[in-house]
Amino acid sequence: MRRVVVTGLGIVSPLGCSVESAWRKLLNGCVGIQRLSSPEYANVPCKVAAPVPRGSTPDTLNPESVASKSELRYLSHAMVYALHAAKDAVEDARWQPAQDAEKERTGVCVGMGMIDLQEVYDTGEQLKRGYSRVSPFFIPRILPNLAAGHISMRYGFQGPNHCASTACTTGLHGIGDAFRFIRHGDADVMVCGGTEAAINPLSIVGFARMRALSTAFNDDPASASRPFDKQRDGFVMGEGAGILVLEELSHAQSRNAKIYAEILGYGLSADANHITSPAESGQGAFLCMERALKEAQLEPSSISYVNCHATSTPLGDKAEMRAVRRLFGKHAEDGHMAISSCKGAIGHLLGAAGAVEAIFTVLACQDGVIPGTANLQAVDEETVGLRLIAGKGCAWERTGKRRIALKNSFGFGGTNASLCISEMVSG
């Protein structure tokens, strides 16, 4: 089997728009959640979200630094986020092939969980004023695969061009599918991940009507997202993009590329249970983690960190912990395995969540530091006895040859994925 490694990283997140800065803030316990003060949210019970910081500094997002004014006419916010993160990832990997043969072996696999609902709403309002009021760019702005399309066109990559759109599992499916493309010889290099820009009145109202969002901390936004905590009452909507460059190992070595980590396995499953709620037993989460370990040819005892999906919803966090206990058993209960969730700091980035959090997991493996879970103050009965990391990051000491983690993502419709990520070691 061809081995697959990570050689480039790019991020747009509520903690900032550079990998180094976002990672540092996460480890220091910073939170990127704010109050929704715009009048459009006045009658919505949820008043908190985690937006991408805008501005002209290196750590903020300026759309005009990503695309020209004419290009922005046909780019949605999510596409701009993806292009920004892709630029950083490609530059980080130092992969800008000039030869056609290299471009033909480089692909893109980037998805988004949902289209821009505000774009649809606004266009519907324009249609009421007449046919000619509808922009000819309306459809290109809402197609989920256009983030991948724009990246491939910008760089001339002619390998696989693919888009996973699987709700909140999108970002991890994007990485996992790209991993398989390389492993099975369809490409040597893949630019992959997920993007999402869903903070708008219609999206917030839609999720609020489902009673999925936090409402108990409207006056204290930084405390609203609290994975595993007894007081959790729903997730906080976030936005951003996470893009990784994956590469076949010998290809990366031949050009002396910087290697962050290695992808060892990828597991997928379905809950087959409910349109939004996970199976209470955690069966779907159990299966995808088990399958990722099987592909990696590892025993559960090889894992010393799980970066959980844990969104801060009462049912979801509980089901995932049941799956963790079932799969890892005494290994987890004896404190040999650390557990945390990044969503306390950045909220839930929906289709971008798995990709952004996979970047943090890659960095944890490389740097030997585990990010903590913001706002984790008192755990419920499902997590008693497990080694949950709260607050700031902590050292991750090697207990074997290398540090190995699992990264989980789950989505509406019961779609699940788990990715096995390892510190890169020689041999």
C-alpha positions in Angstrom: 0.0 0.0 0.0 1.2 3.5 -0.8 1.8 5.6 2.3 0.1 9.0 2.6 1.5 12.0 4.5 0.5 15.6 5.2 2.8 18.2 3.7 0.7 21.4 3.8 -1.8 23.1 6.0 -4.1 26.1 5.6 -6.9 27.4 7.9 -9.6 29.9 8.2 -11.2 29.8 11.6 -12.9 31.8 14.4 -9.5 31.8 16.1 -7.8 33.3 13.1 -6.7 32.8 9.5 -3.2 31.4 9.9 -2.4 28.0 11.1 0.3 29.1 13.6 -1.9 31.8 15.2 -5.0 29.6 15.5 -3.0 26.7 16.9 -1.3 29.0 19.5 -4.7 30.5 20.6 -6.3 27.1 20.9 -3.5 25.8 23.1 -3.8 28.9 25.3 -7.5 28.4 25.9 -8.8 31.3 23.7 -12.4 31.2 22.5 -13.6 32.7 19.2 -17.4 32.9 20.0 -19.2 36.2 20.0 -22.7 37.6 20.5 -25.0 38.0 17.5 -26.0 41.7 18.0 -27.4 42.4 14.5 -31.2 43.3 14.5 -31.9 40.3 12.3 -31.3 38.0 15.3 -33.5 40.0 17.7 -36.3 37.3 17.8 -34.0 34.3 17.6 -33.5 32.4 20.9 -29.8 31.8 20.1 -27.7 34.9 20.2 -24.1 33.4 19.8 -21.9 32.3 17.0 -18.2 31.9 16.0 -17.5 34.0 12.9 -14.3 34.3 11.0 -12.4 37.5 12.0 -12.4 40.1 9.1 -9.7 42.7 8.5 -6.4 43.4 6.7 -3.9 41.9 9.2 -2.2 38.5 8.4 -4.4 36.8 10.9 -7.7 38.0 9.6 -9.6 37.5 6.3 -9.9 40.1 3.6 -11.8 38.7 0.6 -10.1 41.1 -1.8 -6.8 39.6 -0.9 -8.1 36.3 -2.1 -10.0 37.3 -5.3 -10.6 40.4 -7.4 -13.8 42.3 -7.2 -15.0 40.8 -10.4 -14.2 37.3 -9.2 -16.1 37.9 -5.9 -19.3 38.3 -7.9 -19.4 34.5 -8.5 -17.7 33.3 -5.3 -19.7 32.5 -2.1 -18.2 33.2 1.3 -17.4 29.5 1.7 -15.6 29.5 -1.6 -13.5 32.5 -0.5 -12.6 30.7 2.7 -11.6 27.6 0.8 -9.4 29.6 -1.6 -7.7 31.4 1.3 -6.9 28.2 3.2 -5.9 26.4 0.0 -3.4 29.2 -0.9 -1.8 28.9 2.5 -1.7 25.0 2.3 -0.2 24.9 -1.2 2.4 27.5 -0.3 3.2 25.7 2.9 3.7 22.4 1.0 5.8 24.3 -1.6 3.8 22.4 -4.3 3.2 24.5 -7.4 3.9 22.2 -10.3 4.8 23.6 -13.7 4.8 20.4 -15.7 1.6 19.0 -17.1 2.4 15.5 -15.9 2.6 16.8 -12.3 -0.6 18.8 -12.6 -2.4 15.7 -13.9 -1.4 13.8 -10.8 -2.6 16.5 -8.4 -6.3 16.5 -7.4 -8.7 18.4 -5.2 -11.3 17.0 -2.8 -13.0 19.9 -0.9 -16.6 19.9 0.1 -19.2 22.0 2.0 -21.9 20.8 4.2 -24.7 23.1 2.9 -25.2 25.8 0.3 -25.4 29.5 1.3 -29.1 29.7 2.4 -28.8 33.5 2.6 -27.9 33.6 -1.1 -31.0 31.5 -1.9 -33.2 33.7 0.3 -31.9 37.0 -1.2 -32.2 35.6 -4.8 -35.8 34.6 -4.0 -36.5 38.2 -3.0 -34.9 39.5 -6.2 -37.0 37.1 -8.3 -40.2 38.7 -6.9 -39.0 41.9 -8.7 -38.5 40.1 -12.0 -36.6 37.5 -14.0 -33.8 39.9 -15.0 -33.1 40.7 -11.3 -31.7 37.2 -10.7 -27.9 37.1 -11.0 -26.4 34.8 -13.7 -23.9 33.8 -11.0 -26.6 32.5 -8.7 -26.2 28.8 -9.5 -22.3 28.9 -9.5 -22.4 30.6 -6.1 -24.5 27.8 -4.5 -23.1 24.6 -6.1 -21.3 22.6 -3.3 -18.5 21.4 -5.6 -17.5 24.8 -6.8 -15.0 25.3 -3.9 -13.1 22.3 -5.3 -13.6 23.6 -8.8 -12.2 27.0 -8.1 -9.1 25.6 -6.4 -8.4 23.2 -9.3 -8.8 26.0 -11.9 -6.7 28.5 -9.9 -3.7 26.1 -9.8 -4.4 24.0 -12.9 -4.7 20.7 -11.0 -6.1 18.1 -13.3 -6.3 15.0 -11.1 -9.4 13.9 -9.3 -11.9 16.7 -8.7 -14.2 15.6 -6.0 -16.7 17.1 -3.5 -18.1 15.3 -0.4 -21.2 17.0 1.0 -22.1 15.0 4.0 -23.4 17.5 6.5 -21.0 17.9 9.5 -18.8 14.9 8.4 -17.9 16.7 5.1 -14.5 18.0 6.0 -13.2 14.6 7.3 -14.8 12.7 4.4 -12.9 15.1 2.1 -9.6 14.2 3.7 -10.4 10.5 3.9 -11.5 10.3 0.3 -8.3 12.1 -0.8 -6.3 9.7 1.3 -7.9 6.8 -0.6 -7.3 8.4 -4.0 -3.6 8.6 -3.2 -3.4 5.2 -1.6 -5.0 3.5 -4.6 -2.9 5.4 -7.2 -5.4 7.9 -8.6 -3.2 10.8 -7.6 0.2 11.6 -6.0 -0.9 14.8 -4.4 -4.4 15.9 -3.1 -5.6 19.3 -1.9 -8.4 18.4 0.5 -10.7 19.4 3.3 -13.9 21.3 3.9 -15.4 24.8 4.0 -18.5 26.4 5.4 -20.1 29.8 5.8 -23.5 29.4 7.4 -23.7 32.2 9.9 -26.7 34.1 8.6 -30.3 34.7 9.9 -31.9 31.9 7.9 -29.4 29.2 9.0 -29.4 30.3 12.6 -33.2 30.3 12.6 -33.3 26.9 11.0 -31.1 25.2 13.5 -32.7 27.1 16.4 -36.1 25.8 15.3 -34.6 22.3 15.6 -33.5 23.2 19.2 -30.0 22.3 18.2 -28.3 25.5 19.3 -27.2 26.8 22.7 -29.4 29.4 24.2 -28.4 29.4 27.9 -25.3 31.5 27.5 -26.4 34.4 25.3 -25.0 36.9 27.8 -21.7 35.0 28.1 -20.8 33.9 24.5 -17.4 32.6 25.4 -19.0 30.0 27.7 -21.7 28.8 25.3 -19.9 25.9 23.7 -19.0 23.3 26.3 -18.4 19.8 25.1 -18.8 17.0 27.7 -19.8 19.6 30.3 -23.0 19.0 32.4 -24.3 22.4 31.5 -24.1 22.0 27.7 -27.3 22.8 26.0 -26.6 22.8 22.2 -23.9 23.7 19.7 -22.7 27.1 18.6 -22.6 27.8 14.9 -19.1 28.5 13.6 -17.6 29.0 10.1 -14.3 28.6 8.3 -12.2 26.3 6.2 -9.5 23.7 6.7 -7.4 22.6 3.8 -4.6 20.0 3.9 -2.1 18.9 1.2 -1.8 15.1 1.2 1.1 13.4 -0.6 2.4 10.0 -1.4 5.4 9.4 0.9 8.1 8.7 -1.7 6.8 11.6 -3.8 7.2 14.0 -0.8 10.6 12.6 0.1 11.9 12.9 -3.4 11.4 16.7 -3.3 12.5 17.0 0.4 9.0 18.2 1.5 8.3 19.1 5.1 6.2 16.2 6.5 3.8 17.0 9.4 2.2 13.6 9.9 1.1 10.4 8.3 -2.5 9.2 7.6 -2.8 5.6 8.6 -6.5 4.7 8.2 -10.0 5.9 7.4 -13.3 4.4 8.6 -16.8 5.2 7.6 -20.2 4.1 9.0 -23.9 4.9 9.2 -26.1 5.1 12.3 -29.1 4.1 10.3 -31.1 5.5 13.2 -32.6 9.1 12.8 -32.3 12.1 10.6 -30.6 14.2 13.3 -30.1 12.2 16.5 -27.3 9.6 16.9 -27.9 6.1 18.1 -27.8 6.4 21.9 -25.5 3.3 22.0 -22.9 5.2 19.9 -22.9 2.2 17.4 -22.1 4.4 14.4 -19.2 6.1 16.1 -17.9 2.7 17.4 -18.0 1.3 13.9 -16.1 4.1 12.1 -13.4 4.2 14.8 -13.1 0.4 14.6 -12.8 0.5 10.8 -10.2 3.2 10.8 -8.1 1.1 13.2 -8.6 -1.9 11.1 -7.3 -0.2 7.9 -4.4 1.2 10.0 -3.7 -2.3 11.2 -3.6 -1.1 14.8 -5.0 -2.3 18.1 -7.0 0.2 20.2 -4.2 0.3 22.7 -2.0 2.1 20.1 -4.2 5.2 20.3 -3.2 7.7 23.0 -5.5 10.6 21.9 -9.0 11.0 20.5 -10.0 14.4 19.1 -13.8 14.0 19.4 -16.6 15.3 17.3 -18.3 16.4 20.6 -20.4 19.4 19.6 -21.8 20.3 23.0 -25.2 18.7 22.5 -26.5 16.5 25.3 -27.2 13.4 23.2 -24.3 13.6 20.8 -21.5 13.9 23.3 -23.0 11.1 25.4 -23.3 8.7 22.5 -19.7 9.3 21.4 -18.4 8.6 24.9 -20.3 5.4 25.0 -18.6 4.4 21.8 -15.2 5.3 23.1 -15.7 3.3 26.3 -16.9 0.3 24.2 -13.9 0.4 21.8 -11.1 1.3 24.1 -12.3 -0.2 27.4 -9.6 -0.5 30.1 -7.1 1.4 27.9 -9.2 4.5 28.2 -10.5 4.0 31.7 -7.0 3.6 33.1 -6.0 7.0 31.8 -3.8 5.9 29.0 -5.7 7.8 26.3 -6.5 11.6 26.3 -9.8 12.9 25.0 -10.7 16.5 24.0 -12.9 18.5 21.7 -11.9 21.7 19.9 -15.5 23.0 19.6 -15.5 24.7 23.0 -13.1 27.2 21.4 -14.3 27.5 17.8 -17.9 26.3 17.9 -19.2 23.9 15.3 -17.9 24.7 11.8 -20.4 22.2 10.2 -18.9 21.0 6.9 -15.5 22.5 7.8 -15.3 21.2 11.3 -13.7 17.8 10.6 -11.0 19.4 8.4 -10.1 22.3 10.8 -10.0 19.9 13.7 -7.9 17.4 11.7 -5.3 20.1 11.2 -5.3 20.6 15.0 -4.9 16.8 15.4 -2.0 16.7 12.9 -0.3 19.5 14.9 -0.9 17.7 18.2 0.9 14.6 16.8 3.8 16.7 15.5 4.3 19.0 18.4 3.4 16.6 21.2 0.7 18.9 22.7 -2.9 18.0 23.2 -5.4 20.9 22.9 -7.8 21.2 25.8 -11.6 21.5 25.8 -12.8 25.0 26.6 -15.5 25.4 29.2 -15.2 21.9 30.6 -15.9 22.3 34.3 -18.0 19.3 35.4 -18.4 16.1 33.4 -21.5 13.9 33.4 -21.7 10.2 34.3 -20.7 9.1 30.8 -17.2 10.5 31.1 -16.4 9.9 34.7 -13.0 8.0 34.9 -11.9 9.0 31.4 -8.9 11.3 30.8 -10.6 14.4 29.4 -8.3 17.4 28.8 -9.9 20.7 29.9 -8.8 24.2 29.5 -5.3 24.8 28.0 -3.2 22.3 26.1 -1.1 19.8 27.8 2.0 17.8 26.9 1.5 14.5 25.0 4.3 12.2 26.0 5.2 9.3 23.7 4.4 5.9 25.2 5.3 4.0 22.1 7.3 4.5 18.9 5.1 7.4 17.8 2.1 9.4 18.9 -1.1 8.2 17.2 -4.6 9.8 17.3 -8.1 9.3 16.1 -10.2 12.2 14.7 -14.0 11.7 14.6 -16.7 13.5 12.7 -20.4 12.8 12.6 -23.3 14.3 10.6 -27.0 14.5 10.2 -28.4 11.5 8.5 -26.2 9.3 10.7 -23.1 9.7 8.5 -19.8 9.1 10.4 -16.1 9.1 9.7 -12.9 8.5 11.7 -9.3 9.2 10.6 -6.2 7.7 12.1 -3.3 10.2 12.2 0.2 9.5 13.3 3.3 11.4 14.1 5.8 10.9 11.3 8.7 8.7 12.1 11.5 7.3 9.9 11.3 3.7 8.8 
